[in-house]
Amino acid sequence: MIEITPMLDHAKKEPLYIQLYRYIKDEIQSGRIKPGIKLPSKRKLSSHLGISENTIETAYHQLSAEGYVETELRKGVFVKKLESDLYPYVNYNLSHNKHNVKKKGNLIKSILVMERWI
């Protein structure tokens, strides 16, 4: 198991679970957290960071939903091997998406315009 020590800012408008999720995601994408590594339990990480277990659980659920980690019952949360970043825009506020479609010859390009988290 690894030690996770992100710099969480309680003063930010951005929820703590998003800050934690982004930190872990960036660590996985950069290779600092390798595939197969077990993440700390909710209880241990909660105690270590001084935040709620619900915050940890929500961050882990988001990572799982996006395919970065998988949970094995009674064993823990493990980092999955990634082929590529399937969700390159997750650092943006997806609840305010605008979907634009542009034609270019026979090719239709779909462009997602997203607003950053404020």
URVEN-V917534 format. One record per residue. N is the residue number from 0. RES is the residue in one letter. PSI is psi in whole degrees, -180 to 180 (999 if undefined). OMEGA is omega in whole degrees, 0 to 359 (* if undefined). BURIAL is + if it has 9 or more other ideal C-beta (glycine too) atoms within 8 Angstrom, else -. Layout:
[[N,RES,PSI,OMEGA,BURIAL] [N,RES,PSI,OMEGA,BURIAL]]
//
This chain:
[[0,M,152,183,-] [1,I,167,174,-] [2,E,130,179,-] [3,I,121,181,+] [4,T,76,177,-] [5,P,160,175,+] [6,M,92,180,-] [7,L,133,183,+] [8,D,106,181,-] [9,H,-20,182,-] [10,A,-18,180,-] [11,K,153,174,-] [12,K,-22,180,-] [13,E,129,181,-] [14,P,150,181,-] [15,L,-37,181,+] [16,Y,-33,177,+] [17,I,-43,178,+] [18,Q,-45,180,+] [19,L,-46,178,+] [20,Y,-48,181,+] [21,R,-41,179,+] [22,Y,-50,182,+] [23,I,-42,179,+] [24,K,-46,179,+] [25,D,-39,178,-] [26,E,-39,178,+] [27,I,-48,182,+] [28,Q,-35,181,-] [29,S,-13,181,-] [30,G,1,179,-] [31,R,-27,170,-] [32,I,114,187,+] [33,K,155,175,-] [34,P,142,179,-] [35,G,-14,180,-] [36,I,138,177,+] [37,K,128,176,+] [38,L,157,179,+] [39,P,150,177,+] [40,S,159,179,-] [41,K,-44,182,+] [42,R,-47,181,-] [43,K,-44,181,-] [44,L,-37,177,+] [45,S,-46,179,+] [46,S,-43,182,-] [47,H,-42,184,+] [48,L,-14,181,+] [49,G,35,178,-] [50,I,169,184,+] [51,S,147,173,-] [52,E,-31,177,-] [53,N,-36,177,-] [54,T,-45,179,+] [55,I,-47,182,+] [56,E,-42,180,+] [57,T,-42,177,+] [58,A,-44,179,+] [59,Y,-38,179,+] [60,H,-40,179,-] [61,Q,-43,177,+] [62,L,-40,178,+] [63,S,-44,181,+] [64,A,-30,181,-] [65,E,2,174,+] [66,G,16,180,-] [67,Y,-29,180,+] [68,V,164,173,+] [69,E,146,180,-] [70,T,131,174,+] [71,E,121,183,-] [72,L,134,178,-] [73,R,12,178,-] [74,K,-41,179,-] [75,G,-168,181,+] [76,V,126,185,+] [77,F,144,178,+] [78,V,134,179,+] [79,K,156,175,+] [80,K,129,181,-] [81,L,136,175,+] [82,E,-43,177,-] [83,S,171,179,-] [84,D,105,182,-] [85,L,-18,183,-] [86,Y,71,185,-] [87,P,-12,184,-] [88,Y,17,184,-] [89,V,-13,177,+] [90,N,7,180,-] [91,Y,160,179,+] [92,N,101,185,+] [93,L,-10,181,-] [94,S,-8,180,-] [95,H,36,181,-] [96,N,149,168,-] [97,K,135,184,-] [98,H,116,179,-] [99,N,141,178,-] [100,V,129,179,-] [101,K,140,176,-] [102,K,140,175,-] [103,K,98,185,-] [104,G,-131,178,-] [105,N,-1,185,-] [106,L,132,175,-] [107,I,122,179,-] [108,K,137,178,-] [109,S,126,183,-] [110,I,125,176,-] [111,L,122,177,+] [112,V,118,185,-] [113,M,150,177,+] [114,E,141,178,-] [115,R,155,174,-] [116,W,139,180,-] [117,I,999,*,-]]
//
